[in-house]
Amino acid sequence: MEILFALVVVVTVAFAFVNGFHDAGVTVGNAVVSRALTPRIAMTLAAVFNFVGALLGLGIAVTVAENIIEFPHQPGDLLSILLAGMAAATLWGIVTYVVAIPVSSTYSLVGGVLGSGLAYGAHADLASLMLRLVVPLLTVPIIVMGISALCTAVLSRLAAGSAPKPLFRRSRAAGAVFTGLLSLGHGIQDAQKSCAILMLAIVAYQGARFADGDPFEVTWEVRILVATALAVGTLVSGWRVARTVSRRIALLDPFKSAIADGVSSVALLVSALTVSVPVSLVYTVVGSNLGTQFAGRPGVIRGRFLTPVLAIWVLGIPAPAVLGALFAGGLMLLGV
């Protein structure tokens, strides 16, 4: 039991690190491409605000803990489900980074744990899963794209008489601020999901039971551990995924870049702090960036880069679910 618990902790911390590593470039990509911030300053800013955000809020952790599957009461089975699911989510994040395609860590976590849980015979409340997790994850990027297009249309009309140079200078200043807010929202959103998994593992290791309606608390030790892993992953992050999101899919000038980051940051913060609904940073930013291309100055969307992103969006939950089930099958063969 001790070894199984330790493995869950290690894999979940690794997931938080990969999460920061994978998503950090997306968080700061628009600001760097538009020259609102230098890469070094942008990554440092993102790491600091990711760490701060990871210490805030609790609602997302409760939502994740209660709505993926009905976790078994047997501590060994619960730890095995978490180990297989988080291993699948971490591997999926690494693979998609290598091929430079953005993927949602939330999709990965939900899919991995769902697949491993079903393999162990856990019951999934499909209605709750769809309402609280899947539907928001799928619809928020589309909603954000519409809001981004509307904001671009309105602000472009208001700025129609401005000269490009001062307009872009003000846009870069706003973009720097929005990058901090976007990093804060990412920390609040994504850290809580890893915290939820670690707390479930602790509950199982202590031999207690967790059921819907039970008080769910995240200790400060867990918050700091996850926040540190997320921040370190952010600091050492690369630019493969960022190039895809902020340069290859759509062409953004500083004005549209600031609008996209502003809409994305508000979406992440509102969903986390008001309705406790998990959303994907990556697909929120992609949706926002695309939305700016439908209004204002003529935009450019490159279908050959967008198509694989949409394909991975569709496979974002099924693929790690299959991996989670395979890893769970391997653990069962080993008698775990």
N, C-alpha and C positions, 0 to 999 in steps of 0.2 A: 504493500500500500504506500509506503514511504517513497519508494522509487517511482511509482506511477504518479504520485502527487508532484514529486520534483520534476518529472518530465513534462507534466502539464504546465507548471510554472515556467519552465525554460522555453517551451514552445510558444506559450502565450506572450512572453516578453519578446521573443524573437518575432512574433507576428506584429507586435507594436512597433518594433524597430523597423521591420520591412514596410510597415504602414507609413511611417514617417519618411523613410527612404524613397518609397514609391510616389508618395503624394506631394512631397515638399516642392518638387519642381513645378508641379501643377499650381500649387498655391502662389508661387512667386513668378511663374512663367510670364504672365502678361506684363507685370511690372518690369521685368528684366528686358523683355523684347521691346517694350516701348521706351526703355531707358529712363524709367522713373526711379529705378534703384540699380546699383551695381550688383552683380551676382553675390559677392561676399556679404555685403550689407543686407541684401534680401534674405539670404539663408540664415544669417544671424538673427534678423528680425523674426523670421518664421519660427526658428527654434525657440526663441524666448516666448513668443505668444502661444506657440503650441504647448509649451510647458505650463504656462499660466492657465490656459484654457483647460488643460487636462485636470487641473485641480478644482474646477468649477462644475457645479451641477451634478445631478444624480438621476434625473428622469429617464434619460436614454438607457442607462444601465438597467433600470427596472423593466423598461419595455423589452429590451433584448432578453433578459433573464426569464421573462414570463411568457414570451410569445413565439419562440422558435419551435420547441417541442415540450411535451410534458416529461420532464426529466425523471428517470427512475429513482426509486428510493434506495436501491442498493449502491453504496458508495463506490465499490469497484467498477460497476457498470457506468456510473456517471463519470468517473474519472477517465475511463476508457473512451467514452463518447467524446469528451472534451479534448482528449489527446489526439484522437484520430481527426476530429473536425478541425482543430486549430492547425494541425500539421498540414491538412489539405489546403486550408485557407492561406497559410504561409507559402506553400509551394506554388499555388496559383498566382500569388502576388509576385513571386520571383520570376516565374516563367513569363508573365505578361510584361514585366519590366524589361527582360532581356530582349523581347521582340518589339519593344518601344510602343506598346499599345496600352492606353490607360484602362484601368479596371478599378472597380469599387471594392475597397477593403470590406465594406459592410456587406455587399453581395457575397464576397468570399467567405466571410465569417458565418453568415446565415446559411449559405449553401453547404459549407463544410460540416457544420454541426447538425444540420438537418439530415444530410446524407448518412453521417455516422450514427445518429440517433435512430433513424429508421432501420439501419442495418442491425442494431441491437434490439429492435422490437419496440422502441419507444413510440408513443402515440403523438401525432401532431394534430393540433386543432387547426384545420385548414382555414376556417373562417377567421379566426383570430390572427393567424399567420399572415393571411392576405390583407386584412384590414389594417393591422398595426405595423407591418413590416414591408410586405411586397408591394402593395399598391402605392404607398408613399415613395418608395424607392424608384418605382417605374414612372410615376406621374410628375414628381417634382421637377425633373429636368425639362419636361415638356412645358410645364407651367412657367418655369423660370425663363425658358426661351421666349415665350410670349411676352412676359414682363420686360425682358431685356429689349425686345424689338420695340415695344411701346415707349420705354424710357429713351431709347435712341432716337425715335421719331420726334418725341417732344423736345428733348434737349438739343437735337440738331436744328430744329426750327428756332429755338431760343438763341442758339449760337450762330445763326446764319450770317449775321453781320460782323462776326469777329474774325480778325485776321488769324491765319493758321498758327503762326509762331507763338503769340501770347496765349491762344487757346490751348495749344499743346503743352505749353509750360504749366498752365494751371491744371491741366489734366494729369500731368505727371505728378504734381504735388498731391492731387486727390488720389491718384493711383497708389502712391506710397502709403497713404493712410489706410486705404481699403485693403492693401496687402496685409497690414497688421491685423485688421478686423477679420479678414478671411482666415488668417492663421489661428486667431483666437477661436473662431467658429469651428475650424478643423480640430483643434485640440479638445474643445468641449464635446464635439460629436464623436470622434473616433476613439479617444481615450476611454470614454465610458463603456464602450463595447468590450474592450479588453479587460477593463475592471470588472465587468459583469462576469466574464468567464473565470477570472481568478477568484472572485468571491464564491462562485458556485463550487469551484474546486476546493476551497478552504472549508466550506460547509460540508462537502462530502468527506473530506479528510478527517474532520472532527466528528464524523458519525452522525451529524444532525440531518434533518430533512428540510427541504425547501419546497413550499407549495404556493400556488397563487394566493395572494392575500396576505402572506406572511411579510413582516417588515423586512426590507432589503436594504442593508447598509453597506457602504464601501469604506473600509478603513483607510486612514491617511497613509499607512505604510504601502498599501496597494496603489493608491493614487499616485504617490511619489515615484514608486517603481515604474509604473506605466508611463507617467509623464517624462521620466528620465529616458526611458527607451525610445519614446516617440521623438523627443527633442534631439537625442544623439543621432537617430536615423535621419532626422531632418538636416542636421549639420553636415553629414557626410554624403548627402543625396547627390545623385547625378542629374543629367539633363535629358536623358533619352525620351522619357514620356513628355516632359515639358515642351520639347521641340514639336512633338506631334500635336499637342493640344493648342499651343500658343503661336505656332508658326506655320505648320504644314496644313492643318485643316482649314483655317481661315486667316485672312490677312487683317491685322488689327493696327489701326493708328493709335496714338496715345489717348485720344478722345474716346474711342470705342473701347479701348482696353480698360480705362477707368470705369466706364459704365458697366462693363461686364463684371469686373471685380466687385463693384459696389452692389450690384444685384445679387451676386453669388454670396457675398458676406452676409447680407441681410437675410437671405433665405436660410443659410446655415444657423445663424444666431436665433432667428425667430422659431425655427422648427425645434431647436434644442431647448430653448429657455421658456417657451410658452406652451407648446403642445407635446413636447417630449417624443417627437417623431424622428427616427433616424433617417438621414438622407445622405447621399453620396457626394462628397466634395468633388470628385473627378467629373462625374456626369453633370453636376450642377454648373461647374465652370465650362464644360463643353457646351451645355445648353445655352448658357449666357453668352458665350463667344459667338455661337451660331446666330442667336437672336439679334445681335448687333449688325449682322450682315443683311438683314431684311429691311433696314430703314436707314435714313440719312444718306451719306455718300455711298455710291455703289460698292457693294461688298463682293468678296470672292470666297467661295466655298469649294474646296478641292475634294471631289467625290472619291478619288482613289485613296485618300487618306481617311476620309470619314467612313467609308464602307466597312473596313475591318473593325473600327471602333464600335459601330452599330452591331456588328456580328458578336463581338465580345460582350456588349451590353446585354444582348439576348441570352448569351451563354453564361452570364455572370454568376447566376445561382446554380443552374444545372451542372456546369462543369466541376466546380468544387464539391458539389453534392455527390457526384460520381466518385471523385477522388476520396471524399470522406468515407463513403461506403466501402471502397476498396481498402483503405487503411484500417477501417473497423474490421473488415473480414480478415485482414492479416493479423490483427491483435487477437481475434477469436481463434485463429489457427494456432497462435502461440499460447492459447489458454489464458489470455489476459481478460 
